[in-house]
């Protein structure tokens, strides 16, 4: 069995032929930059939350999610102790260095959908790239509905007066 000498001077590490162990890869030692000493992985749910928060900050976006997802989310949020889902309406694919993001949005009536989509892309790309270091290769925006000024939100039932007592 052969050994690979650990450059940090902390003993030796069994080589690849030593029963399944692997030799050290990359630079190591006290003089090596910290960012090269290890691997960072970012889960899809982290990117979904970042993208969801950034998209919700765009003026003119009323809500995120398709009609069914919003309805189910409204029911789930009524359960005591539950919290709204930040990632509703957001789907992502995350690779080692890149991410692709899909948004399902409801826009306010009267806003320019083209401008809202551009603002959403800009905000989401900026937030995800700044916080994760991933390159965002695309942000697809699907406008699923338009919120009219006189429409009540399905979540805003609030116990108001109904038609029947």
SEFI-990485 format. One record per residue: residue in three letters; x, z, y of N, C-alpha, C in turn. Coordinates in steps of 0.001 Angstrom, whole numbers, padded with zeros to 6 digits, always signed. Example, Ala and Ser with C-alpha at 12.3 -4.5 7.8 and 13.67 -1.06 7.14 Angstrom:
BEGIN
ALA+013190+007800-005690+012300+007800-004500+013200+007800-003300/SER+012850+007080-002250+013670+007140-001060+012900+007870+000030/
% end
This chain:
BEGIN
UNK+000843+000000-001164+000000+000000+000000+000891+000000+001230/UNK+000535-000835+002212+001325-000889+003444+000584-000159+004547/UNK+001324+000306+005519+000733+001008+006649+001009+000242+007920/UNK+000059+000326+008859+000255-000218+010191+000540+000957+011101/UNK+001622+000890+011826+001997+002007+012693+001091+002015+013911/UNK+000541+003178+014213-000314+003365+015374+000577+003436+016606/UNK+000401+002546+017575+001272+002514+018750+001202+003767+019609/UNK+000220+004621+019444+000137+005832+020265+001063+006910+019755/UNK+001685+006686+018601+002597+007658+018043+001871+008778+017312/UNK+000616+008618+016993-000191+009636+016344-000226+009455+014833/UNK+000797+008951+014227+000817+008766+012777+000573+007319+012428/UNK+000132+007085+011191-000095+005720+010759-001534+005552+010304/UNK-001949+004300+010297-003300+003926+009885-003160+002993+008703/UNK-003893+003242+007601-003784+002350+006454-004099+000907+006838/UNK-003350-000027+006290-003559-001445+006564-004760-001982+005823/UNK-005087-003277+006033-006254-003884+005435-006241-003850+003918/UNK-005072-003884+003323-005038-003888+001868-005136-002483+001297/UNK-005358-001487+002139-005406-000095+001714-006799+000388+001389/UNK-007642-000392+000764-008930+000075+000299-010030+000048+001331/UNK-010150-000999+002114-011274-001152+003011-011024-000736+004443/UNK-009921-000129+004758-009628+000222+006140-009138-001014+006866/UNK-009262-000986+008186-008846-002145+008976-007749-001732+009933/UNK-006843-002652+010189-005775-002397+011147-006373-002316+012541/UNK-005665-001634+013429-006120-001537+014809-006136-002914+015435/UNK-007137-003149+016258-007253-004431+016944-007164-004198+018433/UNK-006608-005154+019147-006532-005055+020597-005415-004133+021030/UNK-005335-003960+022335-004299-003119+022906-004696-001661+022773/UNK-003716-000808+022534-003947+000631+022476-002798+001327+023160/UNK-002929+002608+023347-001834+003384+023925-002147+003836+025330/UNK-001295+004720+025814-001518+005348+027115-001472+004352+028268/UNK-000729+003272+028141-000607+002305+029230-001690+001246+029231/UNK-002633+001312+028297-003674+000299+028176-004860+000649+029067/UNK-005449-000355+029667-006612-000144+030540-007774+000425+029732/UNK-008496+001409+030281-009596+002045+029542-010688+001073+029105/UNK-010968+000049+029909-012045-000878+029561-011745-001736+028334/UNK-010501-001744+027883-010165-002506+026688-010100-001627+025445/UNK-010376-000359+025572-010292+000578+024454-011667+000882+023885/UNK-012253-000040+023220-013549+000206+022596-014540-000886+022926/UNK-015724-000670+022424-016767-001677+022542-018029-001020+023094/UNK-018713-001705+023979-019963-001209+024538-021077-002135+024094/UNK-022131-001554+023546-023297-002346+023181-024482-001866+024008/UNK-025323-002804+024398-026492-002509+025216-027717-002987+024449/UNK-028646-002090+024204-029822-002446+023412-030814-003265+024235/UNK-031665-003987+023531-032689-004795+024171-033589-003933+025058/UNK-033921-002732+024594-034847-001887+025356-034266-001472+026704/UNK-032960-001316+026793-032320-000979+028062-032484-002130+029045/UNK-032211-003339+028587-032344-004508+029452-033813-004722+029832/UNK-034741-004473+028892-036175-004597+029196-036576-003650+030318/UNK-036114-002420+030265-036466-001445+031290-035895-001822+032650/UNK-034651-002257+032668-034028-002665+033935-034780-003851+034524/UNK-035068-004849+033698-035783-006044+034166-037194-005687+034614/UNK-037861-004805+033880-039216-004402+034245-039265-003690+035588/UNK-038324-002784+035809-038281-002074+037087-037989-003038+038237/UNK-037052-003946+038029-036698-004903+039078-037870-005830+039389/UNK-038589-006280+038372-039726-007183+038587-040856-006464+039326/UNK-041087-005203+039029-042159-004444+039683-041877-004212+041171/UNK-040622-004299+041569-040256-004113+042972-040502-005352+043820/UNK-040838-006478+043200-041039-007724+043937-042416-007705+044601/UNK-042465-007820+045933-043764-007863+046609-044568-009080+046137/UNK-045840-008859+045850-046703-009939+045380-046964-009898+043892/UNK-046124-009140+043149-046398-008951+041723-047287-007720+041617/UNK-048485-007922+041067-049443-006829+040948-049155-005976+039723/UNK-048975-006612+038585-048699-005913+037321-047880-006838+036430/UNK-047332-006261+035364-046654-007029+034336-047431-006907+033040/UNK-047392-007945+032226-048028-007939+030916-049184-008913+030851/UNK-049470-009352+029634-050628-010222+029414-051885-009365+029451/UNK-053034-009992+029475-054298-009264+029545-054458-008239+028449/UNK-054178-008612+027214-054329-007692+026089-053322-006551+026178/UNK-052092-006850+026538-051073-005805+026653-051434-004815+027748/UNK-051976-005312+028870-052385-004412+029952-053540-003525+029510/UNK-054490-004093+028771-055638-003318+028299-055196-002237+027324/UNK-054388-002613+026347-053893-001623+025384-053037-000572+026065/UNK-052245-000982+027037-051413-000044+027780-052253+000937+028583/UNK-053364+000459+029153-054247+001337+029918-054863+002398+029012/UNK-055233+002010+027806-055795+002964+026849-054725+003981+026449/UNK-053537+003496+026146-052449+004394+025720-052061+005369+026825/UNK-052116+004934+028079-051725+005793+029190-052722+006920+029436/UNK-053925+006800+028910-054928+007852+029083-054711+009017+028120/UNK-053856+008821+027145-053540+009902+026210-052716+010944+026955/UNK-053120+012219+026889-052372+013260+027604-050900+013269+027190/UNK-050030+013346+028185-048592+013399+027930-047921+012045+027851/UNK-048703+010968+027852-048079+009645+027761-047630+009191+029142/UNK-046701+008256+029154-046192+007706+030402-046354+006205+030379/UNK-046485+005592+031553-046613+004136+031585-045372+003457+031009/UNK-045566+002336+030365-044455+001594+029778-043816+000705+030837/UNK-042560+000969+031124-041823+000189+032116-041539-001214+031601/UNK-041451-001351+030281-041053-002640+029715-042241-003519+029314/UNK-043476-003096+029611-044632-003930+029296-044515-005254+030067/UNK-044722-006356+029385-044642-007665+030017-043243-008230+030091/UNK-042287-007572+029457-040891-008015+029489-040397-008194+028061/UNK-039826-009355+027786-039193-009608+026491-037781-010085+026780/UNK-036826-009613+025992-035436-010006+026212-034763-010374+024902/UNK-033735-011162+025023-032790-011424+023935-031422-011084+024498/UNK-030727-010184+023824-029423-009737+024305-028365-010096+023284/UNK-027339-010787+023750-026184-011091+022911-025032-010188+023311/UNK-023826-010570+022921-022659-009761+023270-022336-009827+024754/UNK-022534-010998+025370-022175-011173+026769-023300-011745+027624/UNK-024412-012140+027014-025475-012803+027758-026844-012231+027413/UNK-027785-012448+028321-029166-012015+028095-030114-013099+028615/UNK-031244-013244+027943-032323-014122+028387-033573-013251+028501/UNK-034341-013471+029559-035464-012580+029868-036729-013396+030094/UNK-037851-012922+029527-039169-013506+029743-040052-012461+030403/UNK-040730-012840+031487-041634-011943+032193-043049-012505+032151/UNK-044034-011662+031871-045452-012008+031990-045972-011215+033173/UNK-046438-011911+034218-046833-011227+035447-048247-011571+035880/UNK-048815-010661+036666-050059-010892+037389-049681-010839+038862/UNK-050025-011895+039601-049668-011960+041017-050888-011645+041883/UNK-050628-011214+043096-051688-010964+044066-052229-012300+044559/UNK-053517-012345+044837-054132-013548+045378-053546-013843+046758/UNK-053274-015108+047016-052803-015542+048321-051296-015679+048441/UNK-050541-015189+047476-049086-015315+047562-048651-016638+046936/UNK-047496-017095+047333-046932-018314+046754-046319-017981+045395/UNK-046887-018543+044361-046401-018261+043012-044956-018732+042851/UNK-044623-019852+043448-043252-020362+043368-042279-019377+044014/UNK-042653-018834+045170-041783-017871+045851-041678-016569+045064/UNK-042804-016111+044498-042792-014878+043705-041881-015046+042491/UNK-041992-016184+041814-041154-016432+040636-039671-016445+041024/UNK-039352-017084+042144-037959-017127+042603-037459-015722+042959/UNK-038297-014938+043643-037913-013573+044009-037730-012709+042764/UNK-038617-012890+041785-038509-012123+040532-037208-012476+039814/UNK-036904-013769+039725-035649-014185+039079-034441-013567+039776/UNK-034422-013671+041093-033291-013150+041861-033130-011648+041649/UNK-034222-010906+041759-034157-009454+041609-033761-009015+040211/UNK-034350-009664+039209-034057-009299+037821-032609-009647+037464/UNK-032179-010830+037823-030797-011240+037525-029815-010289+038196/UNK-030051-009985+039454-029153-009101+040191-029079-007716+039541/UNK-030234-007142+039221-030259-005790+038647-029616-005750+037265/UNK-029963-006696+036407-029431-006681+035038-027924-006935+035044/UNK-027478-007922+035806-026036-008215+035827-025248-007069+036447/UNK-025776-006462+037496-025070-005354+038156-024985-004135+037247/UNK-026068-003812+036555-026095-002585+035769-025482-002727+034381/UNK-025526-003928+033807-025055-004082+032434-023773-004887+032303/UNK-023481-005732+033272-022335-006626+033149-022628-007854+032309/UNK-023851-007971+031793-024233-009147+031011-024527-010308+031951/UNK-024253-011515+031504-024638-012702+032250-026076-013042+031872/UNK-026949-013131+032857-028338-013505+032600-028411-015031+032658/UNK-028691-015653+031516-028686-017108+031443-030017-017715+031873/UNK-031118-016947+031734-032407-017460+032208-033401-016322+032354/UNK-034298-016512+033316-035443-015616+033486-036669-016522+033575/UNK-037483-016492+032539-038707-017288+032504-039854-016426+032994/UNK-040630-016949+033938-041744-016211+034513-043035-016919+034125/UNK-043905-016209+033409-045223-016727+033044-046258-015965+033858/UNK-046982-016678+034720-048036-016062+035520-049310-016123+034698/UNK-049783-014944+034256-050928-014871+033362-052252-014654+034076/UNK-052207-014188+035319-053451-013901+036012-053170-013766+037502/UNK-054250-013822+038278-054194-013581+039717-055112-012407+040002/UNK-054588-011406+040672-055399-010238+041025-056110-010535+042336/UNK-057442-010518+042299-058243-010760+043488-058444-009445+044232/UNK-058568-009504+045557-058676-008272+046345-059870-007397+045966/UNK-060971-007971+045525-062152-007178+045212-062243-006766+043749/UNK-061236-007130+042931-061233-006739+041520-060753-005312+041370/UNK-061415-004578+040467-060926-003252+040119-059948-003417+038974/UNK-058915-002579+038962-057985-002581+037833-058661-001915+036662/UNK-058420-002428+035458-058988-001794+034274-058438-000394+034077/UNK-057245-000104+034643-056660+001222+034531-057245+002185+035545/UNK-057842+001695+036633-058294+002534+037726-059763+002906+037587/UNK-060168+003318+036408-061548+003712+036192-061850+004957+037011/UNK-060983+005953+036928-061031+007116+037780-062311+007918+037755/UNK-063247+007636+036887-064466+008411+036788-065442+008134+037928/UNK-065311+007001+038610-066223+006657+039688-067624+006406+039165/UNK-068538+006174+040093-069923+005943+039693-070072+004639+038949/UNK-070762+004701+037827-071056+003503+037068-072466+003031+037345/UNK-072911+001988+036695-074260+001473+036887-075294+002330+036155/UNK-074849+003003+035111-075792+003765+034285-075410+005233+034348/UNK-076434+006085+034456-076172+007545+034448-076742+008159+033219/
% end
